Amino acid sequence: MDGIDRNKNGAETPPSGDELLAMAYADGELSSEATSEFESRLRTEPALAHLVAEHRALEVLSRRVAPLEPADHEWNRLREDPVFKTSVGLGWSLVVAGAAISFVLAVWGVATNDSLPVWGRALILASLAGFVLLFLSVLWRRLRTYPLDPYRHVER
């Protein structure tokens, strides 16, 4: 497949009006009035947002074709170095495990600490619950917008 949309007879299918608008918007070629109108449509039409994201991803991809710089070669060597791989993997594992265990111990310690008044324990536990809710909401938004991120295929 060559990446070009074709009809059942094999002829190229011209881009739709929305596809042309998405391309012009992503390239900054729309007038301010047309941009405002298009952005109001983006808020209500997820398919349109995906068209813009695809066009922006192509733009980022085209920049990837540039030759590697000296730092890129060094990053590639580092990625293959077993000591670097092990230390990064082990480091992230320790950070995540330590944070999770610390969180559980903090909740347990606050919940079972009889020297704290009930209202004090409730405030601390509410703060921890708020932290968890904020973390989960940011994670949910990030996962929801990931398909629209034009930089998800960028390598360094």
N, C-alpha and C positions, 0 to 999 in steps of 0.2 A: 504494500500500500504506500502511496506516495504522499499521504497527508492532505491531499486536495479532495474536497467534497465533489462527488460526481453523481449524476443522476443514473437511472437504470440503463440508459443508452451509452454510458461512459463519458458523456460530455461534462465539462466543468459546470458546477452549480455556482452562479454568481452569489456573492454574499448578500444576506438580507439587509434590510434597512437598519435593523437593530445591531447587526454585526458591524456595519459601517459606522454607526454612531458610537459603538463601543470602542472601535479602533481609533476614531477621531478623538474621543474623550481621553483614552489612555495616552494618546500622543500629544494631548494639550492643544488640539486644533479646533476646538469648539469655541464659539463666541461666549461671552459671559452669560448672556441670556440663555443660550442653548445648553451651557454647562449647568446652570441652575435647574433648568427643566429636566435635563438628563439625570442629575443627582436626585431630584425628587422621585423619579421613576426607579432609581437604584434602591431607594429605601423600601419600595413595595414589591419589586420584582427580582427575586433571587437569581433567576436565570440570566438576567442582564448583568448582575454582579459577577457571575461566573464567566460571562463573555469578556468582561473587562479584565478579570484575573487571568484568563487564558492569554489575552493579548500582552499583558504585562509580563507574564511568565516567558513568552516568546522573546520579549525585549531583553530580559535578564539572560535567557539562554543564548541570545546572540552575542552578549558580552562575554560569555564563557568561552567562545571560540578563540578569543585572543590568546596569544602565546603565553606560556607560563613565565612568571617572574622568578628571580632567584629565591625569594622567600617561599614561593610555592613548592619548589624542589625540596627545600629543607623540611617543610611541613610534610611532604610525602615521605621523606626518609624517616621522620619522627614517627609517623603513623605506622610504619613497618617495624620500628624498633621494639623488640619484646619487652625491654625494661620500661619504655614509655607506655606501651599498651597496658602492661600489668599495673604500673603505678597509677595510671588514670582510672582504670577499672576498679582497683582496690580502693583508691581514694574516694570515688563516688559511692561505692558500696558502704564504706565506713561512715561517710557523712549521712547517707540516707538511713542506715541502720541506727546510728547514734541519735539522730534526730527523732526517729520513731520511738526508740526506747526511752529517750529523755521525755518525750511528750507523754507516753504512757505512765512513766514514773511520776511525772509532775501531777497528772490527773489523780493517780492513786494516792500520792502523798497529800494532796490538798483534800481529797474526799475523805481520807481516814484520819486527818489531823484534828484531834479533839481539842487542841489548845487554841485553835482558831474559832472565832464565833461563827455561827451558821451563816450569817449574812456575809462575812468575809470569805468563807468558802464558796458561797454562791457567786459572789462577784468574780473571784478568781476563775471558777469553772465557767462562768459566762464569758469571760475574756478569752479563755482557751477555746470555747465553742465558737466564739466570733472569729477567732483566727482560722479555725478549721473551715468555717463557712466561707470566709473571704478567699482562702486558698482554693477551695473547691469551685467557687464561682469564677475565679480567674482561670483555673484549669479548664473548666467547661467552655468559657468563651474562647480560649486559645484553641481548643480542639475543634470548636464549631467554625472558627475562621481559618483553620489550617488549610483547607482546600483552596482558599482565596489568596493565600500568601504567595506572592511572586518570587520570594527568595527561598522557598523550601527546597529547591533543587540546586542552590548555590553551594559549591564546595570550596573549601579553603584549605 
